């Protein structure tokens, strides 16, 4: 038999000895108990897979033992054979209580051994099923972990594909994609939007004077200032070395110009600290919105870029709206 242990429960020492003699030729370890309570202690410590229990016992009878074993979630499947000298009248009660088989005394050795071999096959099948179930659960858990890891990896790849590594703003490719989406929404739903081109003034000279490491810190802090001072519905993008693009959804050029001036002032007044040294920069900005004569997003960018260079021509650190209207500058 595959089962390593069998438990025989009977208050009558003579019956206990008789059943023990009958089953010993099966070559498995035989455990014994005289009461239901003792049987529970043996089951908890020795974990037999087959139990032969008498129906009539003090403290806890065979039916109560069956019910207890079936209710106990911490005990794995046990094949229970109930035996009784009262005839078959208790058979239905035994099966209702959770018994798997029922025999009446006096026991026939050959019949008992046949029943035990059948019980052993069922125990083995249950063990195989439980093992496969555990393997399925383990595989499902591993797949769930792998799925999460794959999602994280895909998310990381998506971020790498759409995000500027230094500033964590949207990169140029994603900026052009978002701009195209805004343009399409404008055509389809008549939703207005504007854009702001931003350039850090004299940035090459700044890098030459303070070093590229300081320049990188300025770019990162400037990006943070953008994110703190634009709406959640807007997009801040880095499209070049020191060039940025702000996409302002559902707002015309006047509203975008207000946003641009706010950014200009924030950056002008901000103290950039690098190695305990306070550094200052300013930005020039150009604002534009789609107009009827524009054929696509490229025309809008050209208009905003032209306004940006108008700000530079006028001395930098100022906001210019497309068509050359200067709306703000240094105080």
WOLIN-V866512 format. One record per helix or strand. SS is the DSSP state (A for helix, B for strand). FROM is the first residue (numbers start at 1). TO is the last residue. If there is no record, write none. Layout:
ss,from,to
SS,FROM,TO
SS,FROM,TO
This chain:
ss,from,to
B,5,9
A,13,26
B,29,33
A,36,46
B,50,54
A,62,71
B,79,84
A,88,97
B,101,104
A,109,162
B,163,163
B,170,170
A,172,189
B,193,200
A,203,210
A,212,229
B,235,238
B,243,249
A,253,269
B,272,274
B,277,279
B,283,289
A,297,313
B,319,321
B,325,328
